[in-house]
Amino acid sequence: MTILYSFRRCPYAIRARMALLVSGVAYEHREVRLRDKPPEMLAASPKGTVPVLVLSDGQVIDESLDIMRWALDRNDPEHWLAGDDTGLIAANDGAFKHHLDRYKYPDRHASDPLEHRAAALALLAPLEARLAAAPWLCGDTRTLTDAAITPFVRQFAAVDREWFDAQPLPALQRWLALQLASPLFAEVMRVHEQWRASPLPDAPARE
Ligand SMILES: N[C@@H](CCC(=O)N[C@@H](CS)C(=O)NCC(=O)O)C(=O)O
């Protein structure tokens, strides 16, 4: 059985789960706590980030975009791979994520949150322009690019919802709201209990 080590709120894990779910590939979900990672996950991927996918033959995929592409290569009923915009995704994972972290966690980064909020906001302008021209980032249908970027924009919006809703980003706001209200998103955000390996069976009682 394919196994996914995942953490509910991690944007990388969210996008991996979105692609896995759309592909219909069966897998066992193992919910981890980042402060208490299971040794089974670290044995498979010592770098210690989620998501980690362990295939039935033991092969390990421990980058979220690779998990998405692996799943969709198996089965892609919504043609998500037709919208794999590597440039847009790289800008999200690079500069946007950089500013998002420094806006969301100023204490951790000793950063000025408003400076980084402004920088991240500027990076949303190209997304707004695309979404003003078409309902999804790569055209008329939802694709891998939408799924890859949505969890990060969701985090950005949630830091100060009132401020985000007041920004002149009507197309992006509609796009985000549509996805957060989708059955796909509801399913990937379902709460799972922390996974733990089954305890070893009790040792036989000694006479
Ligand atoms: N490039 C990786 C990044 C994954 C990542 O950084 N995940 C975070 C959680 S959102 C993590 O596991 N961090 C390790 C930790 O906090 O201990 C991917 O795309 O899968």
Ligand as a Chemical Component Dictionary entry (heavy atoms), coordinates in Angstrom:
data_LIG
# 
_chem_comp.id                   LIG 
_chem_comp.type                 NON-POLYMER 
_chem_comp.pdbx_formal_charge   0 
_chem_comp.three_letter_code    LIG 
# 
loop_
_chem_comp_atom.comp_id 
_chem_comp_atom.atom_id 
_chem_comp_atom.alt_atom_id 
_chem_comp_atom.type_symbol 
_chem_comp_atom.charge 
_chem_comp_atom.model_Cartn_x 
_chem_comp_atom.model_Cartn_y 
_chem_comp_atom.model_Cartn_z 
_chem_comp_atom.pdbx_ordinal 
LIG N1  N1  N 0 10.048 21.428 -0.608 1  
LIG C1  C1  C 0 9.271  20.644 0.324  2  
LIG C2  C2  C 0 8.910  21.509 1.520  3  
LIG C3  C3  C 0 8.099  20.767 2.576  4  
LIG C4  C4  C 0 8.098  21.512 3.916  5  
LIG O1  O1  O 0 8.925  22.409 4.146  6  
LIG N2  N2  N 0 7.188  21.126 4.815  7  
LIG C5  C5  C 0 7.229  21.701 6.160  8  
LIG C6  C6  C 0 5.865  21.820 6.786  9  
LIG S1  S1  S 0 4.825  22.975 5.956  10 
LIG C7  C7  C 0 8.005  20.763 7.073  11 
LIG O2  O2  O 0 7.791  19.581 7.043  12 
LIG N3  N3  N 0 8.912  21.315 7.893  13 
LIG C8  C8  C 0 9.679  20.527 8.811  14 
LIG C9  C9  C 0 9.472  20.908 10.234 15 
LIG O3  O3  O 0 8.795  21.902 10.495 16 
LIG O4  O4  O 0 9.997  20.196 11.094 17 
LIG C10 C10 C 0 8.044  20.088 -0.398 18 
LIG O5  O5  O 0 7.606  20.726 -1.364 19 
LIG O6  O6  O 0 7.557  19.005 -0.041 20 
# 
loop_
_chem_comp_bond.comp_id 
_chem_comp_bond.atom_id_1 
_chem_comp_bond.atom_id_2 
_chem_comp_bond.value_order 
_chem_comp_bond.pdbx_ordinal 
LIG N1  C1  SING 1  
LIG C1  C2  SING 2  
LIG C1  C10 SING 3  
LIG C2  C3  SING 4  
LIG C3  C4  SING 5  
LIG C4  O1  DOUB 6  
LIG C4  N2  SING 7  
LIG N2  C5  SING 8  
LIG C5  C6  SING 9  
LIG C5  C7  SING 10 
LIG C6  S1  SING 11 
LIG C7  O2  DOUB 12 
LIG C7  N3  SING 13 
LIG N3  C8  SING 14 
LIG C8  C9  SING 15 
LIG C9  O3  DOUB 16 
LIG C9  O4  SING 17 
LIG C10 O5  DOUB 18 
LIG C10 O6  SING 19 
# 
